[in-house]
Amino acid sequence: MVEVKDPAQELTDEQIIEQTDIVVGEFIGKKGALIPVLQTLQDLFGYLPETALKRTGEQMNIPFSEVAGVVSFYKYFSIIPRGKYLIRVCLGTSCYVRGGKEVLQSLKENLGIDIDETTEDQLFSLKIGRCFGACGLAPVIMINDDIYRRVKPSKVGEILQSYKIMEAEND
């Protein structure tokens, strides 16, 4: 398997092509491989650089327009670099009714960004989700794979601070 890179790390086009070739090589000959290739590349780079999309199309004999079409169709994919921590706020019915919109507003204020934006330090990105399957524990947010249940707007700053402290300790 390919070693996952730090999403904030700047890579040259040559490095992106090299890594893309490795990923595509793992899926060559497998039916329906485009989406798993794109998922793997996004996990690797933190987003889908245009260089990687073009190279994927070349290597898989798929027109770039088709590759780009798949990327633009699925909300999961991003062509914009994301922060190290992807925050997703559930705004499904239960979460919305139980204060999800207020939690989202608190996140925006604490981070100084809007939906689909990334903080200047490339630490956090903010997205919206529609249902995380934890309706009885609403409102819910996810930060990468960590799930926070019954989130109160007043606790958002504390949650974010724990990630900032973790980053400071890792530096």
Secondary structure, 3 states (H helix, E strand, C coil): CCCCCCCCCCCCHHHHHHHHHHHHHHHCCCCCCHHHHHHHHHHHHCCCCHHHHHHHHHHHCCCHHHHHHHHHHCCCCCCCCCCCEEEEEECCHHHHHHHHHHHHHHHHHHHCCCCCCECCCCCEEEEEECCCCCHHHCCCEEECCEEECCCCHHHHHHHHHHHHHHHHHHC
